Each structure stands twice: as C-alpha cells, then as structure tokens.
C-alpha cells in the first residue's frame, strides 16, 4: 500500500503512517475493519460515513499510540467491541 508501512497485530496485517506537519504529527493505523488515529482526525466525519474509528490523543508515535488509551470511538467501532479506555493495541486487535 503506497505511503504506508506494514505491521502485524494479532497475526493480521495492518498498515500505518506517520506524517509530520509543521506543528505536530498525524498518526494512523489501518486494519481490515477500521482505523486507529490520533486526535488530528475528525470523528464527526468518520461517523457521517460509518467508518470504524478509535481516537487516541496526546501521542507522538505509533508505538505510543498502541500503548495509550482510546479516548473516543465511532458508533461503527463500538459495534465491533472497541471502547474508550482500552489500549490502542487492544482496539487494533478488533479492528485488524
């Protein structure tokens, strides 16, 4: 997948991207069923298109994001079993 790097989570292939902006970094992990992203992403947009999205705030790397707690989830992610408070890695085990 162009622009992404590959990683394995729970035996499944996921793709991630780290994009530096002038003031911060945009972090995204993509699984087959949904996305894990930083606070830069817009939850309202994800909800409007039915995207399964879990957001983690205040992190600066993919590794930090996988170890930090999910702060918000879209209804589509919640229906898959993702909930606030679980780690990013736990969320990606579901979204992968």
CNS distance restraints for C-alpha pairs under 8 A (distance, minus, plus):
assign (resid   1 and name CA) (resid   5 and name CA) 7.75 0.50 0.50
assign (resid   1 and name CA) (resid  15 and name CA) 7.81 0.50 0.50
assign (resid   3 and name CA) (resid  17 and name CA) 7.06 0.50 0.50
assign (resid   4 and name CA) (resid  15 and name CA) 5.79 0.50 0.50
assign (resid   4 and name CA) (resid  16 and name CA) 5.36 0.50 0.50
assign (resid   4 and name CA) (resid  17 and name CA) 5.09 0.50 0.50
assign (resid   5 and name CA) (resid  15 and name CA) 5.49 0.50 0.50
assign (resid   5 and name CA) (resid  16 and name CA) 5.31 0.50 0.50
assign (resid   5 and name CA) (resid  17 and name CA) 6.37 0.50 0.50
assign (resid   6 and name CA) (resid  13 and name CA) 6.80 0.50 0.50
assign (resid   6 and name CA) (resid  14 and name CA) 5.93 0.50 0.50
assign (resid   6 and name CA) (resid  15 and name CA) 4.64 0.50 0.50
assign (resid   6 and name CA) (resid  16 and name CA) 6.43 0.50 0.50
assign (resid   7 and name CA) (resid  13 and name CA) 5.88 0.50 0.50
assign (resid   7 and name CA) (resid  14 and name CA) 5.32 0.50 0.50
assign (resid   7 and name CA) (resid  15 and name CA) 6.02 0.50 0.50
assign (resid   7 and name CA) (resid  16 and name CA) 7.35 0.50 0.50
assign (resid   8 and name CA) (resid  12 and name CA) 5.34 0.50 0.50
assign (resid   8 and name CA) (resid  13 and name CA) 4.72 0.50 0.50
assign (resid   8 and name CA) (resid  14 and name CA) 5.87 0.50 0.50
assign (resid   9 and name CA) (resid  13 and name CA) 6.51 0.50 0.50
assign (resid   9 and name CA) (resid  14 and name CA) 6.74 0.50 0.50
assign (resid   9 and name CA) (resid  89 and name CA) 7.64 0.50 0.50
assign (resid   9 and name CA) (resid  92 and name CA) 7.08 0.50 0.50
assign (resid   9 and name CA) (resid  93 and name CA) 6.31 0.50 0.50
assign (resid   9 and name CA) (resid  96 and name CA) 7.15 0.50 0.50
assign (resid  10 and name CA) (resid  93 and name CA) 5.88 0.50 0.50
assign (resid  12 and name CA) (resid  96 and name CA) 6.21 0.50 0.50
assign (resid  13 and name CA) (resid  31 and name CA) 7.27 0.50 0.50
assign (resid  13 and name CA) (resid  96 and name CA) 7.17 0.50 0.50
assign (resid  14 and name CA) (resid  29 and name CA) 6.83 0.50 0.50
assign (resid  14 and name CA) (resid  30 and name CA) 5.64 0.50 0.50
assign (resid  14 and name CA) (resid  31 and name CA) 4.86 0.50 0.50
assign (resid  14 and name CA) (resid  32 and name CA) 7.39 0.50 0.50
assign (resid  14 and name CA) (resid  96 and name CA) 6.33 0.50 0.50
assign (resid  15 and name CA) (resid  29 and name CA) 5.65 0.50 0.50
assign (resid  15 and name CA) (resid  30 and name CA) 5.09 0.50 0.50
assign (resid  15 and name CA) (resid  31 and name CA) 6.71 0.50 0.50
assign (resid  16 and name CA) (resid  27 and name CA) 7.58 0.50 0.50
assign (resid  16 and name CA) (resid  28 and name CA) 5.50 0.50 0.50
assign (resid  16 and name CA) (resid  29 and name CA) 4.21 0.50 0.50
assign (resid  16 and name CA) (resid  30 and name CA) 6.07 0.50 0.50
assign (resid  16 and name CA) (resid  62 and name CA) 7.75 0.50 0.50
assign (resid  17 and name CA) (resid  26 and name CA) 7.89 0.50 0.50
assign (resid  17 and name CA) (resid  27 and name CA) 5.92 0.50 0.50
assign (resid  17 and name CA) (resid  28 and name CA) 5.34 0.50 0.50
assign (resid  17 and name CA) (resid  29 and name CA) 6.59 0.50 0.50
assign (resid  18 and name CA) (resid  25 and name CA) 6.67 0.50 0.50
assign (resid  18 and name CA) (resid  26 and name CA) 5.75 0.50 0.50
assign (resid  18 and name CA) (resid  27 and name CA) 4.80 0.50 0.50
assign (resid  18 and name CA) (resid  28 and name CA) 6.71 0.50 0.50
assign (resid  18 and name CA) (resid  61 and name CA) 7.38 0.50 0.50
assign (resid  18 and name CA) (resid  62 and name CA) 7.33 0.50 0.50
assign (resid  19 and name CA) (resid  25 and name CA) 5.53 0.50 0.50
assign (resid  19 and name CA) (resid  26 and name CA) 5.01 0.50 0.50
assign (resid  19 and name CA) (resid  27 and name CA) 6.58 0.50 0.50
assign (resid  20 and name CA) (resid  24 and name CA) 6.15 0.50 0.50
assign (resid  20 and name CA) (resid  25 and name CA) 4.33 0.50 0.50
assign (resid  20 and name CA) (resid  26 and name CA) 6.27 0.50 0.50
assign (resid  21 and name CA) (resid  25 and name CA) 5.55 0.50 0.50
assign (resid  21 and name CA) (resid  26 and name CA) 7.21 0.50 0.50
assign (resid  25 and name CA) (resid  60 and name CA) 6.60 0.50 0.50
assign (resid  26 and name CA) (resid  37 and name CA) 7.91 0.50 0.50
assign (resid  26 and name CA) (resid  38 and name CA) 6.47 0.50 0.50
assign (resid  26 and name CA) (resid  40 and name CA) 6.25 0.50 0.50
assign (resid  27 and name CA) (resid  37 and name CA) 5.63 0.50 0.50
assign (resid  27 and name CA) (resid  38 and name CA) 5.43 0.50 0.50
assign (resid  27 and name CA) (resid  60 and name CA) 7.87 0.50 0.50
assign (resid  27 and name CA) (resid  61 and name CA) 6.97 0.50 0.50
assign (resid  27 and name CA) (resid  62 and name CA) 6.47 0.50 0.50
assign (resid  28 and name CA) (resid  35 and name CA) 7.00 0.50 0.50
assign (resid  28 and name CA) (resid  36 and name CA) 5.81 0.50 0.50
assign (resid  28 and name CA) (resid  37 and name CA) 4.46 0.50 0.50
assign (resid  28 and name CA) (resid  38 and name CA) 6.72 0.50 0.50
assign (resid  28 and name CA) (resid  62 and name CA) 7.67 0.50 0.50
assign (resid  29 and name CA) (resid  35 and name CA) 5.73 0.50 0.50
assign (resid  29 and name CA) (resid  36 and name CA) 5.08 0.50 0.50
assign (resid  29 and name CA) (resid  37 and name CA) 6.33 0.50 0.50
assign (resid  29 and name CA) (resid  62 and name CA) 7.84 0.50 0.50
assign (resid  30 and name CA) (resid  34 and name CA) 6.14 0.50 0.50
assign (resid  30 and name CA) (resid  35 and name CA) 4.67 0.50 0.50
assign (resid  30 and name CA) (resid  36 and name CA) 6.54 0.50 0.50
assign (resid  30 and name CA) (resid  95 and name CA) 8.00 0.50 0.50
assign (resid  30 and name CA) (resid  96 and name CA) 7.46 0.50 0.50
assign (resid  31 and name CA) (resid  35 and name CA) 6.04 0.50 0.50
assign (resid  31 and name CA) (resid  92 and name CA) 6.94 0.50 0.50
assign (resid  31 and name CA) (resid  95 and name CA) 5.41 0.50 0.50
assign (resid  31 and name CA) (resid  96 and name CA) 3.98 0.50 0.50
assign (resid  32 and name CA) (resid  95 and name CA) 6.46 0.50 0.50
assign (resid  32 and name CA) (resid  96 and name CA) 5.05 0.50 0.50
assign (resid  33 and name CA) (resid  52 and name CA) 6.94 0.50 0.50
assign (resid  33 and name CA) (resid  94 and name CA) 7.81 0.50 0.50
assign (resid  33 and name CA) (resid  95 and name CA) 4.73 0.50 0.50
assign (resid  33 and name CA) (resid  96 and name CA) 5.84 0.50 0.50
assign (resid  34 and name CA) (resid  51 and name CA) 6.71 0.50 0.50
assign (resid  34 and name CA) (resid  52 and name CA) 4.63 0.50 0.50
assign (resid  34 and name CA) (resid  53 and name CA) 5.87 0.50 0.50
assign (resid  34 and name CA) (resid  77 and name CA) 7.18 0.50 0.50
assign (resid  34 and name CA) (resid  95 and name CA) 4.96 0.50 0.50
assign (resid  34 and name CA) (resid  96 and name CA) 7.05 0.50 0.50
assign (resid  35 and name CA) (resid  51 and name CA) 7.93 0.50 0.50
assign (resid  35 and name CA) (resid  52 and name CA) 6.19 0.50 0.50
assign (resid  35 and name CA) (resid  53 and name CA) 4.80 0.50 0.50
assign (resid  35 and name CA) (resid  54 and name CA) 6.37 0.50 0.50
assign (resid  35 and name CA) (resid  92 and name CA) 7.78 0.50 0.50
assign (resid  35 and name CA) (resid  95 and name CA) 6.77 0.50 0.50
assign (resid  36 and name CA) (resid  53 and name CA) 5.80 0.50 0.50
assign (resid  36 and name CA) (resid  54 and name CA) 4.86 0.50 0.50
assign (resid  36 and name CA) (resid  55 and name CA) 5.88 0.50 0.50
assign (resid  36 and name CA) (resid  56 and name CA) 7.55 0.50 0.50
assign (resid  36 and name CA) (resid  88 and name CA) 7.04 0.50 0.50
assign (resid  36 and name CA) (resid  91 and name CA) 7.58 0.50 0.50
assign (resid  36 and name CA) (resid  92 and name CA) 6.94 0.50 0.50
assign (resid  37 and name CA) (resid  41 and name CA) 6.53 0.50 0.50
assign (resid  37 and name CA) (resid  53 and name CA) 7.25 0.50 0.50
assign (resid  37 and name CA) (resid  54 and name CA) 6.31 0.50 0.50
assign (resid  37 and name CA) (resid  55 and name CA) 4.95 0.50 0.50
assign (resid  37 and name CA) (resid  56 and name CA) 6.26 0.50 0.50
assign (resid  38 and name CA) (resid  55 and name CA) 5.38 0.50 0.50
assign (resid  38 and name CA) (resid  56 and name CA) 5.00 0.50 0.50
assign (resid  38 and name CA) (resid  57 and name CA) 5.50 0.50 0.50
assign (resid  38 and name CA) (resid  58 and name CA) 7.61 0.50 0.50
assign (resid  38 and name CA) (resid  59 and name CA) 7.24 0.50 0.50
assign (resid  38 and name CA) (resid  65 and name CA) 7.60 0.50 0.50
assign (resid  39 and name CA) (resid  55 and name CA) 6.00 0.50 0.50
assign (resid  39 and name CA) (resid  56 and name CA) 6.06 0.50 0.50
assign (resid  39 and name CA) (resid  57 and name CA) 4.87 0.50 0.50
assign (resid  39 and name CA) (resid  58 and name CA) 7.37 0.50 0.50
assign (resid  41 and name CA) (resid  55 and name CA) 7.66 0.50 0.50
assign (resid  42 and name CA) (resid  46 and name CA) 6.60 0.50 0.50
assign (resid  43 and name CA) (resid  47 and name CA) 6.12 0.50 0.50
assign (resid  43 and name CA) (resid  53 and name CA) 7.43 0.50 0.50
assign (resid  43 and name CA) (resid  55 and name CA) 7.97 0.50 0.50
assign (resid  43 and name CA) (resid  73 and name CA) 7.87 0.50 0.50
assign (resid  43 and name CA) (resid  74 and name CA) 6.79 0.50 0.50
assign (resid  44 and name CA) (resid  48 and name CA) 6.18 0.50 0.50
assign (resid  45 and name CA) (resid  49 and name CA) 6.55 0.50 0.50
assign (resid  46 and name CA) (resid  50 and name CA) 6.05 0.50 0.50
assign (resid  46 and name CA) (resid  51 and name CA) 4.89 0.50 0.50
assign (resid  46 and name CA) (resid  52 and name CA) 7.22 0.50 0.50
assign (resid  46 and name CA) (resid  53 and name CA) 6.70 0.50 0.50
assign (resid  46 and name CA) (resid  74 and name CA) 7.01 0.50 0.50
assign (resid  47 and name CA) (resid  51 and name CA) 6.07 0.50 0.50
assign (resid  47 and name CA) (resid  52 and name CA) 7.94 0.50 0.50
assign (resid  47 and name CA) (resid  74 and name CA) 5.80 0.50 0.50
assign (resid  47 and name CA) (resid  75 and name CA) 6.92 0.50 0.50
assign (resid  47 and name CA) (resid  76 and name CA) 7.62 0.50 0.50
assign (resid  50 and name CA) (resid  74 and name CA) 7.99 0.50 0.50
assign (resid  50 and name CA) (resid  75 and name CA) 7.73 0.50 0.50
assign (resid  50 and name CA) (resid  76 and name CA) 6.04 0.50 0.50
assign (resid  51 and name CA) (resid  74 and name CA) 7.23 0.50 0.50
assign (resid  51 and name CA) (resid  76 and name CA) 6.13 0.50 0.50
assign (resid  51 and name CA) (resid  77 and name CA) 7.54 0.50 0.50
assign (resid  52 and name CA) (resid  73 and name CA) 7.65 0.50 0.50
assign (resid  52 and name CA) (resid  74 and name CA) 5.86 0.50 0.50
assign (resid  52 and name CA) (resid  75 and name CA) 7.17 0.50 0.50
assign (resid  52 and name CA) (resid  76 and name CA) 4.56 0.50 0.50
assign (resid  52 and name CA) (resid  77 and name CA) 4.13 0.50 0.50
assign (resid  52 and name CA) (resid  78 and name CA) 7.78 0.50 0.50
assign (resid  52 and name CA) (resid  95 and name CA) 7.83 0.50 0.50
assign (resid  53 and name CA) (resid  73 and name CA) 5.75 0.50 0.50
assign (resid  53 and name CA) (resid  74 and name CA) 5.40 0.50 0.50
assign (resid  53 and name CA) (resid  76 and name CA) 7.37 0.50 0.50
assign (resid  53 and name CA) (resid  77 and name CA) 5.65 0.50 0.50
assign (resid  54 and name CA) (resid  70 and name CA) 6.36 0.50 0.50
assign (resid  54 and name CA) (resid  71 and name CA) 7.55 0.50 0.50
assign (resid  54 and name CA) (resid  72 and name CA) 5.86 0.50 0.50
assign (resid  54 and name CA) (resid  73 and name CA) 4.41 0.50 0.50
assign (resid  54 and name CA) (resid  74 and name CA) 6.58 0.50 0.50
assign (resid  54 and name CA) (resid  77 and name CA) 6.73 0.50 0.50
assign (resid  54 and name CA) (resid  82 and name CA) 7.46 0.50 0.50
assign (resid  54 and name CA) (resid  91 and name CA) 7.39 0.50 0.50
assign (resid  55 and name CA) (resid  70 and name CA) 5.71 0.50 0.50
assign (resid  55 and name CA) (resid  71 and name CA) 5.84 0.50 0.50
assign (resid  55 and name CA) (resid  72 and name CA) 5.35 0.50 0.50
assign (resid  55 and name CA) (resid  73 and name CA) 6.31 0.50 0.50
assign (resid  56 and name CA) (resid  65 and name CA) 6.48 0.50 0.50
assign (resid  56 and name CA) (resid  68 and name CA) 6.95 0.50 0.50
assign (resid  56 and name CA) (resid  69 and name CA) 6.36 0.50 0.50
assign (resid  56 and name CA) (resid  70 and name CA) 4.76 0.50 0.50
assign (resid  56 and name CA) (resid  71 and name CA) 5.35 0.50 0.50
assign (resid  56 and name CA) (resid  72 and name CA) 7.21 0.50 0.50
assign (resid  56 and name CA) (resid  88 and name CA) 7.36 0.50 0.50
assign (resid  57 and name CA) (resid  70 and name CA) 7.76 0.50 0.50
assign (resid  57 and name CA) (resid  71 and name CA) 6.80 0.50 0.50
assign (resid  59 and name CA) (resid  64 and name CA) 5.81 0.50 0.50
assign (resid  59 and name CA) (resid  65 and name CA) 5.82 0.50 0.50
assign (resid  59 and name CA) (resid  68 and name CA) 7.74 0.50 0.50
assign (resid  60 and name CA) (resid  64 and name CA) 6.63 0.50 0.50
assign (resid  60 and name CA) (resid  65 and name CA) 7.55 0.50 0.50
assign (resid  61 and name CA) (resid  65 and name CA) 6.22 0.50 0.50
assign (resid  62 and name CA) (resid  66 and name CA) 6.20 0.50 0.50
assign (resid  63 and name CA) (resid  67 and name CA) 6.44 0.50 0.50
assign (resid  64 and name CA) (resid  68 and name CA) 5.98 0.50 0.50
assign (resid  65 and name CA) (resid  69 and name CA) 7.81 0.50 0.50
assign (resid  65 and name CA) (resid  88 and name CA) 5.89 0.50 0.50
assign (resid  66 and name CA) (resid  87 and name CA) 6.32 0.50 0.50
assign (resid  66 and name CA) (resid  88 and name CA) 4.10 0.50 0.50
assign (resid  66 and name CA) (resid  89 and name CA) 4.57 0.50 0.50
assign (resid  66 and name CA) (resid  90 and name CA) 8.00 0.50 0.50
assign (resid  67 and name CA) (resid  87 and name CA) 5.60 0.50 0.50
assign (resid  67 and name CA) (resid  88 and name CA) 5.84 0.50 0.50
assign (resid  67 and name CA) (resid  89 and name CA) 6.35 0.50 0.50
assign (resid  68 and name CA) (resid  87 and name CA) 5.31 0.50 0.50
assign (resid  68 and name CA) (resid  88 and name CA) 5.97 0.50 0.50
assign (resid  69 and name CA) (resid  84 and name CA) 7.05 0.50 0.50
assign (resid  69 and name CA) (resid  85 and name CA) 5.01 0.50 0.50
assign (resid  69 and name CA) (resid  86 and name CA) 5.37 0.50 0.50
assign (resid  69 and name CA) (resid  87 and name CA) 4.34 0.50 0.50
assign (resid  69 and name CA) (resid  88 and name CA) 6.07 0.50 0.50
assign (resid  70 and name CA) (resid  83 and name CA) 7.17 0.50 0.50
assign (resid  70 and name CA) (resid  84 and name CA) 4.82 0.50 0.50
assign (resid  70 and name CA) (resid  85 and name CA) 5.21 0.50 0.50
assign (resid  70 and name CA) (resid  86 and name CA) 5.70 0.50 0.50
assign (resid  70 and name CA) (resid  87 and name CA) 5.82 0.50 0.50
assign (resid  70 and name CA) (resid  88 and name CA) 5.99 0.50 0.50
assign (resid  70 and name CA) (resid  91 and name CA) 7.79 0.50 0.50
assign (resid  71 and name CA) (resid  84 and name CA) 5.06 0.50 0.50
assign (resid  71 and name CA) (resid  85 and name CA) 6.46 0.50 0.50
assign (resid  72 and name CA) (resid  83 and name CA) 7.42 0.50 0.50
assign (resid  72 and name CA) (resid  84 and name CA) 5.47 0.50 0.50
assign (resid  73 and name CA) (resid  77 and name CA) 5.93 0.50 0.50
assign (resid  73 and name CA) (resid  78 and name CA) 6.24 0.50 0.50
assign (resid  73 and name CA) (resid  82 and name CA) 7.03 0.50 0.50
assign (resid  73 and name CA) (resid  83 and name CA) 6.41 0.50 0.50
assign (resid  73 and name CA) (resid  84 and name CA) 6.60 0.50 0.50
assign (resid  74 and name CA) (resid  78 and name CA) 6.22 0.50 0.50
assign (resid  75 and name CA) (resid  79 and name CA) 6.11 0.50 0.50
assign (resid  76 and name CA) (resid  80 and name CA) 6.68 0.50 0.50
assign (resid  77 and name CA) (resid  81 and name CA) 6.64 0.50 0.50
assign (resid  77 and name CA) (resid  82 and name CA) 5.47 0.50 0.50
assign (resid  77 and name CA) (resid  83 and name CA) 7.82 0.50 0.50
assign (resid  77 and name CA) (resid  95 and name CA) 7.74 0.50 0.50
assign (resid  78 and name CA) (resid  82 and name CA) 4.82 0.50 0.50
assign (resid  78 and name CA) (resid  83 and name CA) 5.92 0.50 0.50
assign (resid  80 and name CA) (resid  94 and name CA) 7.03 0.50 0.50
assign (resid  80 and name CA) (resid  95 and name CA) 7.74 0.50 0.50
assign (resid  81 and name CA) (resid  94 and name CA) 7.11 0.50 0.50
assign (resid  82 and name CA) (resid  86 and name CA) 7.54 0.50 0.50
assign (resid  82 and name CA) (resid  91 and name CA) 5.56 0.50 0.50
assign (resid  82 and name CA) (resid  94 and name CA) 6.94 0.50 0.50
assign (resid  83 and name CA) (resid  91 and name CA) 7.72 0.50 0.50
assign (resid  86 and name CA) (resid  90 and name CA) 6.10 0.50 0.50
assign (resid  86 and name CA) (resid  91 and name CA) 6.61 0.50 0.50
assign (resid  87 and name CA) (resid  91 and name CA) 6.27 0.50 0.50
assign (resid  88 and name CA) (resid  92 and name CA) 6.10 0.50 0.50
assign (resid  89 and name CA) (resid  93 and name CA) 6.23 0.50 0.50
assign (resid  90 and name CA) (resid  94 and name CA) 6.84 0.50 0.50
assign (resid  91 and name CA) (resid  95 and name CA) 6.20 0.50 0.50
assign (resid  92 and name CA) (resid  96 and name CA) 5.40 0.50 0.50
